[in-house]
Amino acid sequence: MSNALNLVIVGVGGQGTLLASRVLGSIASQLGLDVKVSEVHGMSQRGGSVTTYVRMGETVYSPLVEQGGADFILAFEELEALRALPYLKKGGALIVNTQQILPLPVITGTALYPAGIIERLKGECETVAVDALPLATKAGSARAVNTVLLGRLAKSLPHEKSLWRKALEETVPQRFLEANLRAFEAGFAL
């Protein structure tokens, strides 16, 4: 479907990938677009991989993004970015948080965390590496890494900033809203 904007959001359980997909869904609704969201959970409750597909356009029939079909990958962790790379289409862009969350095999010593992931990604595609954790912490919540990355994504999309702010207001719980709005602005300013 050539009219659809296809996004793949990847991270580790607890990083806010699902909230990010809801924000994007809200933006699509505000624009009057058809939107489909599909969430694939690994062991998300235990820090496992989480992948979310978001497709928006005039008409979208399937919620899934095929390999080689994503316009953007929004990755909340380096290794998850590397795992998702096959989904990026030629000419697409990857926005990746430089945070490393060690999977259980690495913690237990049965595997090694790959070295040089960001450099490898930059060699494969247009990669925007963001050290989002300090920005989120400065904004008031270390958990707002997802919103920092959404702010950086917003800078790459043609939608007005007011739509993003409204989407955040609709999806983020009120007690966390101000920190998330500041985190969004920090990401947008990159």
Backbone bond lengths (Angstrom), bond angles and torsions (degrees), N, CA, C in turn:
res aa  C-N    CA-C-N  psi(-1)  N-CA   C-N-CA  omega(-1)  CA-C   N-CA-C  phi
1 M - - - 1.457 - - 1.520 108.35 -
2 S 1.296 118.03 105.88 1.456 122.39 -172.43 1.522 113.20 -73.22
3 N 1.340 118.44 -20.77 1.459 118.70 -177.47 1.513 112.98 -86.19
4 A 1.325 118.14 -4.50 1.457 121.08 -175.75 1.525 111.31 -89.29
5 L 1.343 114.56 144.74 1.452 121.85 169.22 1.521 105.59 -95.08
6 N 1.322 116.71 121.79 1.463 122.01 -175.06 1.519 110.29 -111.00
7 L 1.333 115.27 125.70 1.453 120.85 179.45 1.518 109.76 -127.44
8 V 1.320 115.34 141.92 1.458 121.84 173.14 1.524 106.15 -119.29
9 I 1.320 115.73 126.22 1.466 121.82 179.40 1.524 106.75 -113.64
10 V 1.322 116.39 125.75 1.461 120.48 -178.42 1.515 110.51 -130.52
11 G 1.326 113.93 148.67 1.453 119.71 177.56 1.509 109.80 -175.04
12 V 1.301 114.29 -159.75 1.452 123.07 -179.55 1.525 106.61 -115.71
13 G 1.321 115.76 146.82 1.454 120.06 -179.63 1.519 112.33 -47.82
14 G 1.325 116.35 131.91 1.453 121.57 179.34 1.516 114.31 96.27
15 Q 1.325 118.58 -4.55 1.466 120.93 -178.16 1.525 113.58 -88.21
16 G 1.305 118.59 -8.11 1.455 119.94 177.02 1.514 115.58 94.23
17 T 1.327 117.64 23.81 1.466 119.70 178.32 1.526 110.97 -64.37
18 L 1.324 116.55 -36.76 1.461 119.76 -178.00 1.525 111.30 -69.48
19 L 1.329 117.04 -38.96 1.462 119.97 175.71 1.522 109.99 -62.45
20 A 1.325 116.84 -42.21 1.467 120.23 178.84 1.523 111.05 -59.34
21 S 1.332 117.23 -40.91 1.468 119.42 179.54 1.528 110.73 -67.26
22 R 1.323 117.39 -34.27 1.478 119.75 177.56 1.528 110.96 -67.52
23 V 1.332 116.92 -37.60 1.468 120.47 177.12 1.530 109.80 -61.73
24 L 1.328 116.64 -45.96 1.466 120.27 178.81 1.527 111.34 -64.05
25 G 1.320 117.02 -38.45 1.461 120.51 176.29 1.520 111.83 -62.39
26 S 1.317 116.68 -39.01 1.462 121.11 177.71 1.524 111.33 -64.30
27 I 1.321 116.57 -40.83 1.470 120.07 178.24 1.525 110.19 -62.47
28 A 1.331 116.79 -44.91 1.468 120.35 178.87 1.522 110.63 -59.94
29 S 1.327 116.91 -41.92 1.468 120.47 179.18 1.527 110.92 -63.82
30 Q 1.331 116.47 -42.33 1.470 119.69 178.33 1.521 111.77 -60.63
31 L 1.328 115.70 -32.50 1.469 120.91 -179.59 1.524 112.44 -84.70
32 G 1.331 117.14 -3.09 1.460 120.73 -179.00 1.516 113.13 74.94
33 L 1.325 116.99 22.92 1.459 120.96 -178.96 1.522 110.75 -93.13
34 D 1.305 114.71 154.96 1.455 121.23 170.56 1.524 106.23 -74.18
35 V 1.317 118.17 135.58 1.461 121.16 -179.26 1.515 109.49 -136.97
36 K 1.316 114.81 139.09 1.462 121.79 175.52 1.516 107.01 -129.12
37 V 1.332 115.98 134.81 1.452 122.35 178.51 1.520 107.85 -127.06
38 S 1.321 115.70 133.06 1.456 120.68 177.68 1.520 108.03 -130.88
39 E 1.327 116.16 128.55 1.458 121.57 -178.51 1.521 109.72 -110.55
40 V 1.318 115.97 130.16 1.459 121.62 177.47 1.521 106.61 -117.69
41 H 1.315 115.95 115.37 1.462 120.67 -177.69 1.520 109.53 -102.75
42 G 1.310 115.59 132.22 1.458 119.83 165.72 1.517 105.63 -87.71
43 M 1.280 116.57 -132.15 1.461 120.91 175.05 1.528 107.64 -86.78
44 S 1.317 116.82 59.84 1.459 121.16 -171.87 1.514 112.96 -61.24
45 Q 1.322 117.48 -32.39 1.458 119.51 179.00 1.521 111.36 -69.83
46 R 1.311 117.80 -17.04 1.462 121.64 -177.81 1.520 111.51 -117.59
47 G 1.313 117.04 27.74 1.453 120.03 177.29 1.507 114.34 81.95
48 G 1.329 118.02 17.02 1.456 121.43 179.97 1.523 112.14 -82.53
49 S 1.309 115.31 176.79 1.462 122.22 -178.12 1.518 112.00 -65.51
50 V 1.320 114.88 141.84 1.459 122.20 173.09 1.523 107.01 -131.89
51 T 1.319 116.46 130.29 1.461 122.34 177.48 1.515 108.51 -125.53
52 T 1.318 115.97 133.63 1.454 121.54 177.40 1.520 108.34 -127.44
53 Y 1.314 115.79 133.72 1.461 121.73 176.17 1.517 107.77 -106.19
54 V 1.324 116.56 134.14 1.463 121.91 176.22 1.515 106.89 -128.11
55 R 1.332 115.50 123.91 1.461 120.98 177.39 1.513 107.84 -125.86
56 M 1.327 116.90 130.27 1.463 120.87 178.24 1.512 109.90 -138.54
57 G 1.332 115.05 142.85 1.460 120.75 179.70 1.514 109.70 176.81
58 E 1.325 116.69 -171.75 1.468 120.68 179.38 1.522 110.68 -60.31
59 T 1.331 115.81 -47.10 1.461 121.91 177.22 1.524 108.01 -140.86
60 V 1.313 115.52 124.56 1.455 121.31 179.16 1.522 106.97 -125.85
61 Y 1.317 116.56 123.51 1.459 120.53 -176.64 1.526 113.38 -95.59
62 S 1.303 117.68 -34.43 1.461 120.84 -175.25 1.524 109.79 -120.29
63 P 1.329 117.43 142.80 1.468 119.43 177.93 1.526 113.14 -82.28
64 L 1.310 118.04 -11.31 1.460 120.51 -174.46 1.527 112.08 -92.02
65 V 1.316 115.34 143.80 1.456 121.99 174.05 1.530 106.25 -101.55
66 E 1.304 116.40 125.39 1.462 120.53 179.81 1.528 110.16 -78.37
67 Q 1.329 116.00 159.54 1.457 119.87 174.67 1.519 108.55 -57.37
68 G 1.321 116.11 137.15 1.452 121.98 -177.43 1.512 113.79 78.26
69 G 1.335 118.15 12.71 1.453 120.48 -175.61 1.515 116.49 -116.56
70 A 1.334 119.33 -3.13 1.466 121.40 -176.07 1.524 111.56 -85.15
71 D 1.313 115.43 128.58 1.464 120.76 173.47 1.525 110.11 -72.15
72 F 1.329 115.62 -36.75 1.464 122.27 179.30 1.518 109.67 -138.71
73 I 1.314 115.18 143.09 1.456 121.48 165.34 1.514 106.09 -115.76
74 L 1.315 115.59 128.55 1.456 122.87 176.33 1.524 105.73 -109.63
75 A 1.336 116.59 108.33 1.464 121.55 -173.62 1.521 110.32 -112.93
76 F 1.328 115.44 125.76 1.459 121.07 -176.62 1.522 112.36 -89.76
77 E 1.340 117.25 -1.29 1.457 121.76 -177.36 1.529 107.42 -156.26
78 E 1.327 117.69 145.81 1.468 121.93 -173.11 1.528 114.19 -61.06
79 L 1.310 118.07 -50.86 1.464 120.26 -176.78 1.526 110.88 -63.78
80 E 1.326 116.71 -36.50 1.467 119.93 177.15 1.530 110.33 -65.44
81 A 1.317 117.98 -33.80 1.469 121.25 175.46 1.516 110.47 -62.23
82 L 1.323 115.52 -45.47 1.461 120.17 179.87 1.528 110.73 -62.23
83 R 1.320 117.00 -42.45 1.469 120.88 179.34 1.529 111.82 -64.21
84 A 1.334 117.35 -32.67 1.467 121.37 -176.26 1.527 113.22 -86.04
85 L 1.307 118.05 -11.53 1.468 121.80 -174.60 1.531 114.34 -48.83
86 P 1.339 120.73 -38.39 1.468 119.25 179.61 1.540 114.09 -60.48
87 Y 1.311 118.07 -16.85 1.465 120.52 179.83 1.527 112.64 -79.98
88 L 1.313 117.76 -19.66 1.462 121.01 -175.66 1.518 110.79 -73.42
89 K 1.323 116.29 132.62 1.457 119.50 177.65 1.524 109.88 -81.91
90 K 1.312 116.01 160.89 1.454 121.12 176.42 1.532 107.59 -60.25
91 G 1.320 116.16 128.19 1.461 120.72 -177.91 1.522 112.90 89.15
92 G 1.333 117.82 -3.54 1.457 121.16 177.57 1.519 110.48 -78.26
93 A 1.326 115.98 174.64 1.462 120.67 -177.98 1.520 110.48 -129.94
94 L 1.314 114.37 147.68 1.457 123.20 179.48 1.519 108.50 -115.88
95 I 1.309 116.51 126.00 1.465 122.17 173.69 1.517 105.70 -111.60
96 V 1.330 116.85 119.55 1.461 120.93 -172.06 1.523 111.51 -129.79
97 N 1.310 115.15 133.19 1.455 122.18 171.49 1.527 107.12 -75.73
98 T 1.317 117.84 135.51 1.460 121.08 -176.92 1.526 113.07 -80.80
99 Q 1.300 117.09 7.52 1.466 121.22 178.13 1.530 110.45 -69.91
100 Q 1.324 115.50 143.62 1.463 121.89 175.35 1.528 108.37 -117.48
101 I 1.321 115.86 120.39 1.463 121.83 175.62 1.522 106.07 -111.65
102 L 1.309 115.53 116.22 1.458 120.03 -173.42 1.523 111.61 -72.68
103 P 1.346 116.92 126.28 1.465 120.03 175.38 1.530 109.74 -72.38
104 L 1.318 115.72 162.24 1.458 121.58 -175.94 1.529 113.66 -53.37
105 P 1.350 120.58 -43.94 1.477 118.84 179.12 1.533 112.96 -59.59
106 V 1.322 117.58 -31.81 1.467 120.57 177.42 1.526 109.51 -73.04
107 I 1.319 116.10 -42.20 1.469 120.40 179.64 1.524 110.73 -61.25
108 T 1.319 116.55 -40.51 1.468 120.23 -177.87 1.523 113.13 -81.61
109 G 1.332 117.47 -7.13 1.451 120.79 177.04 1.516 115.14 87.57
110 T 1.329 117.84 8.31 1.467 119.81 -179.99 1.530 112.69 -90.26
111 A 1.347 116.55 -5.90 1.465 120.79 178.02 1.523 108.47 -149.09
112 L 1.315 115.75 163.43 1.460 121.88 176.67 1.515 109.68 -111.15
113 Y 1.311 116.10 143.88 1.462 120.77 174.04 1.521 106.87 -74.10
114 P 1.325 118.63 128.76 1.473 120.33 -177.31 1.534 111.81 -60.34
115 A 1.292 116.30 138.75 1.466 121.88 177.99 1.531 109.51 -88.94
116 G 1.323 115.95 153.66 1.465 121.47 171.91 1.516 115.54 67.35
117 I 1.314 117.50 32.17 1.477 119.72 -176.90 1.525 111.50 -63.60
118 I 1.327 117.89 -46.30 1.471 120.22 -177.27 1.527 110.47 -60.76
119 E 1.318 117.21 -43.55 1.469 120.58 178.89 1.528 110.57 -62.45
120 R 1.316 116.22 -41.03 1.470 120.14 178.60 1.530 110.62 -63.30
121 L 1.325 116.38 -44.00 1.464 120.06 179.30 1.523 110.98 -62.21
122 K 1.324 116.40 -43.75 1.469 120.27 179.20 1.525 111.72 -61.89
123 G 1.321 116.98 -28.94 1.456 120.85 176.84 1.522 112.98 -75.93
124 E 1.314 117.30 -17.69 1.472 122.29 -176.43 1.535 113.35 -99.39
125 C 1.343 117.29 -32.15 1.476 119.13 -172.21 1.529 110.04 -160.62
126 E 1.324 115.20 173.17 1.464 120.25 173.18 1.522 107.41 -65.85
127 T 1.321 116.40 116.18 1.462 121.82 -175.18 1.516 109.75 -125.65
128 V 1.320 114.82 128.39 1.455 121.60 173.41 1.524 106.18 -110.02
129 A 1.327 116.59 109.28 1.463 121.91 179.66 1.527 108.88 -93.11
130 V 1.327 116.09 127.45 1.460 121.92 -175.93 1.528 108.70 -125.47
131 D 1.323 116.88 125.88 1.463 121.04 172.39 1.527 106.17 -86.38
132 A 1.329 115.90 81.20 1.465 121.92 -168.57 1.526 114.33 -78.48
133 L 1.323 118.13 -26.79 1.459 119.88 -175.74 1.528 113.31 -60.26
134 P 1.340 120.10 -47.58 1.471 118.37 177.88 1.533 112.72 -63.17
135 L 1.321 117.00 -34.61 1.470 120.06 178.48 1.525 110.56 -66.83
136 A 1.324 116.30 -42.67 1.470 120.30 178.65 1.524 110.66 -64.58
137 T 1.320 116.24 -43.48 1.464 120.51 179.55 1.521 110.44 -61.47
138 K 1.316 117.12 -44.31 1.468 121.28 178.57 1.529 111.09 -63.20
139 A 1.332 116.57 -33.00 1.467 120.88 179.05 1.532 112.03 -72.81
140 G 1.342 116.52 -15.73 1.458 118.88 176.29 1.512 115.74 123.24
141 S 1.347 118.00 -4.70 1.458 120.03 179.50 1.519 110.72 -157.52
142 A 1.320 116.35 118.44 1.461 120.69 176.60 1.523 111.24 -61.17
143 R 1.324 117.00 -22.06 1.466 121.13 179.66 1.528 112.94 -77.48
144 A 1.326 117.85 -4.31 1.471 121.49 -177.69 1.529 112.54 -90.75
145 V 1.336 117.38 19.01 1.466 120.91 175.73 1.523 109.83 -55.18
146 N 1.333 116.42 -40.97 1.462 120.03 -179.80 1.526 111.30 -58.74
147 T 1.304 116.88 -39.00 1.461 120.41 -177.68 1.528 111.32 -74.26
148 V 1.324 118.00 -33.08 1.468 120.53 173.06 1.530 108.65 -59.14
149 L 1.331 116.60 -46.58 1.470 120.52 -179.34 1.526 111.69 -66.32
150 L 1.331 117.37 -36.50 1.469 119.66 174.99 1.525 110.53 -63.07
151 G 1.325 116.95 -37.76 1.468 120.16 177.12 1.511 111.36 -61.28
152 R 1.330 116.40 -41.46 1.473 119.54 178.55 1.528 110.77 -68.60
153 L 1.334 117.10 -38.62 1.464 120.53 176.30 1.528 110.52 -62.42
154 A 1.330 116.52 -42.13 1.471 120.90 -179.11 1.514 111.50 -56.99
155 K 1.316 116.14 -34.09 1.467 120.30 179.62 1.532 111.36 -65.41
156 S 1.332 117.15 -24.19 1.468 122.22 -177.96 1.525 113.15 -93.95
157 L 1.314 117.09 -5.28 1.465 121.19 -178.26 1.527 109.86 -113.05
158 P 1.341 117.31 155.31 1.461 119.91 -174.57 1.535 115.00 -82.17
159 H 1.306 118.56 3.06 1.462 120.55 -175.69 1.532 111.21 -77.62
160 E 1.329 115.62 141.79 1.456 120.28 -177.85 1.527 111.46 -63.43
161 K 1.325 114.98 145.52 1.463 120.52 -179.09 1.527 111.21 -59.02
162 S 1.318 118.38 -32.37 1.472 120.87 -179.39 1.530 111.46 -61.92
163 L 1.333 118.15 -32.32 1.462 120.89 176.62 1.523 111.31 -65.01
164 W 1.319 115.89 -40.03 1.468 120.81 178.75 1.524 110.37 -65.23
165 R 1.321 116.11 -44.65 1.472 119.59 -179.66 1.534 110.29 -62.05
166 K 1.326 116.22 -42.43 1.471 119.74 179.08 1.531 110.14 -64.00
167 A 1.315 116.78 -41.41 1.464 120.60 178.97 1.527 110.89 -62.42
168 L 1.322 117.03 -40.82 1.467 120.24 176.91 1.531 110.36 -63.95
169 E 1.320 116.87 -41.92 1.467 120.72 179.00 1.523 111.71 -62.07
170 E 1.335 116.50 -32.52 1.466 121.07 -179.78 1.525 113.61 -79.42
171 T 1.328 117.38 -23.74 1.461 119.48 -170.84 1.522 114.85 -113.22
172 V 1.301 118.29 -28.18 1.469 121.28 -177.29 1.530 108.93 -87.54
173 P 1.332 117.65 131.65 1.463 119.72 176.22 1.538 111.00 -54.74
174 Q 1.302 116.45 140.84 1.462 122.91 -173.82 1.528 113.10 -51.08
175 R 1.325 117.64 -40.80 1.473 119.72 -176.37 1.527 113.04 -67.51
176 F 1.330 117.27 -16.79 1.469 121.60 178.99 1.523 113.02 -108.71
177 L 1.321 116.91 -0.92 1.459 120.84 -170.74 1.529 113.54 -62.87
178 E 1.327 118.50 -48.64 1.468 120.11 -175.58 1.526 111.51 -61.04
179 A 1.325 117.58 -43.48 1.468 120.30 178.65 1.521 110.35 -63.20
180 N 1.323 117.13 -39.15 1.462 120.42 179.74 1.520 111.94 -69.57
181 L 1.307 118.04 -36.44 1.462 119.96 176.39 1.529 110.54 -65.07
182 R 1.345 116.99 -40.58 1.466 120.13 176.92 1.537 109.98 -65.59
183 A 1.331 117.42 -39.84 1.468 120.99 178.70 1.522 110.55 -63.78
184 F 1.328 117.08 -41.65 1.459 121.52 177.05 1.524 110.27 -58.32
185 E 1.332 116.26 -47.51 1.467 120.74 -179.34 1.528 110.78 -62.19
186 A 1.334 117.35 -37.90 1.467 120.70 178.70 1.530 110.40 -63.37
187 G 1.321 116.71 -42.18 1.464 120.40 177.74 1.512 112.21 -67.72
188 F 1.316 116.51 -39.23 1.465 121.20 179.88 1.520 110.68 -65.37
189 A 1.322 117.27 -32.04 1.467 122.07 -177.14 1.533 112.94 -75.57
190 L 1.334 117.30 -11.98 1.475 119.79 -178.04 1.521 111.34 -65.31
